Amino acid sequence: MENNALSAGVGSLISTAEIKVLICYVISGVKAPVPGKQLANMFNIEGIANYFEVMDALEALINSENLIYNESDDTYTVTKKGADAANTLKTILPYTIKEKAFALTAKMIARLKNAKETR
């Protein structure tokens, strides 16, 4: 697999294909719309993937019909095609990065849901 992505630090994903699979994997796993900019920022801060690479991957996944973008609330949902691809290819991802990204995304979604409900 070609290492064609900018690094977010030691141990981060450096393959655009891996970043795309990870995005589909976490969005399909949390079963909720995910804010893309927050996801990219969180992945960058946690050293999972470079912010700009995540944003580019989100755009590519929309173009390939693996994700749907909801402009009204700036969120992304995974299509059946994207979920199937993530399920098939999830073994290419390092276990620790996959689990860390999923846990962080689930926590982010829970916080956002809680914030909406407590207004």
C-alpha positions as CSV (number, residue, x, y, z in Angstrom):
1,M,0.0,0.0,0.0
2,E,1.4,3.4,-1.0
3,N,2.2,5.8,1.8
4,N,0.7,8.9,0.2
5,A,-0.8,10.9,3.1
6,L,0.8,13.4,5.3
7,S,1.6,12.1,8.8
8,A,-0.1,13.4,11.9
9,G,2.7,12.1,14.0
10,V,4.4,8.9,15.0
11,G,2.0,5.9,14.7
12,S,-0.5,7.8,12.5
13,L,-2.1,6.5,9.3
14,I,0.0,7.5,6.3
15,S,-2.1,5.8,3.6
16,T,-5.0,7.6,2.0
17,A,-6.8,4.3,1.5
18,E,-6.5,3.5,5.3
19,I,-7.8,6.9,6.2
20,K,-10.9,6.4,4.0
21,V,-11.5,2.9,5.4
22,L,-11.2,4.3,9.0
23,I,-13.6,7.1,8.3
24,C,-16.2,4.7,6.9
25,Y,-15.5,2.2,9.8
26,V,-16.1,4.7,12.6
27,I,-19.1,6.4,11.0
28,S,-20.8,3.1,10.3
29,G,-20.0,1.9,13.8
30,V,-21.5,4.8,15.7
31,K,-24.6,4.7,13.5
32,A,-25.1,8.4,13.7
33,P,-24.3,11.4,11.6
34,V,-20.7,12.7,12.3
35,P,-19.5,16.3,12.0
36,G,-16.6,16.0,9.5
37,K,-14.5,19.0,10.7
38,Q,-14.7,17.8,14.3
39,L,-13.8,14.3,13.2
40,A,-10.8,15.6,11.3
41,N,-9.7,17.8,14.2
42,M,-10.0,15.0,16.7
43,F,-8.1,12.5,14.5
44,N,-5.3,15.2,14.1
45,I,-5.1,16.0,17.8
46,E,-5.0,12.4,18.8
47,G,-2.3,11.6,16.2
48,I,-4.5,9.3,14.1
49,A,-4.4,11.1,10.8
50,N,-3.6,14.5,9.4
51,Y,-6.5,17.0,9.4
52,F,-6.2,17.9,5.8
53,E,-5.9,14.3,4.7
54,V,-9.1,13.5,6.6
55,M,-10.9,16.4,5.0
56,D,-9.7,15.3,1.5
57,A,-10.7,11.7,2.3
58,L,-14.2,12.9,3.3
59,E,-14.6,14.7,-0.1
60,A,-13.3,11.6,-2.0
61,L,-15.7,9.4,-0.1
62,I,-18.7,11.6,-1.0
63,N,-17.6,11.6,-4.7
64,S,-17.4,7.8,-4.7
65,E,-20.8,7.5,-3.0
66,N,-19.5,5.9,0.2
67,L,-20.6,8.9,2.3
68,I,-23.5,11.3,2.2
69,Y,-23.0,14.9,3.3
70,N,-25.8,16.8,5.0
71,E,-25.0,20.5,4.4
72,S,-27.7,21.8,6.9
73,D,-25.8,20.4,9.9
74,D,-22.4,19.8,8.4
75,T,-22.5,16.0,9.1
76,Y,-21.6,12.8,7.2
77,T,-23.4,9.5,7.2
78,V,-22.2,6.3,5.6
79,T,-24.0,4.6,2.7
80,K,-24.5,0.8,2.5
81,K,-21.6,0.8,-0.1
82,G,-19.3,2.6,2.4
83,A,-20.3,0.4,5.3
84,D,-19.8,-2.8,3.3
85,A,-16.3,-1.6,2.1
86,A,-15.3,-0.7,5.7
87,N,-16.5,-4.1,7.0
88,T,-14.5,-5.9,4.2
89,L,-11.3,-3.8,4.5
90,K,-11.2,-3.1,8.3
91,T,-8.5,-5.7,8.7
92,I,-6.0,-3.4,6.9
93,L,-6.2,-1.0,9.8
94,P,-4.0,-1.3,12.9
95,Y,-6.2,-2.6,15.8
96,T,-5.2,0.1,18.2
97,I,-5.9,3.0,15.8
98,K,-9.2,1.5,14.8
99,E,-10.4,1.0,18.4
100,K,-9.1,4.4,19.5
101,A,-10.8,6.2,16.6
102,F,-14.1,4.4,17.2
103,A,-14.0,5.2,21.0
104,L,-13.2,8.9,20.4
105,T,-15.9,9.2,17.7
106,A,-18.6,7.5,19.9
107,K,-17.6,9.8,22.8
108,M,-17.9,12.9,20.5
109,I,-21.3,11.8,19.3
110,A,-22.5,11.2,22.8
111,R,-21.3,14.7,23.9
112,L,-23.0,16.3,20.9
113,K,-26.3,14.4,21.6
114,N,-26.1,15.4,25.3
115,A,-25.5,19.1,24.4
116,K,-28.6,19.1,22.1
117,E,-30.8,17.5,24.7
118,T,-29.8,19.8,27.6
119,R,-30.4,23.1,25.8
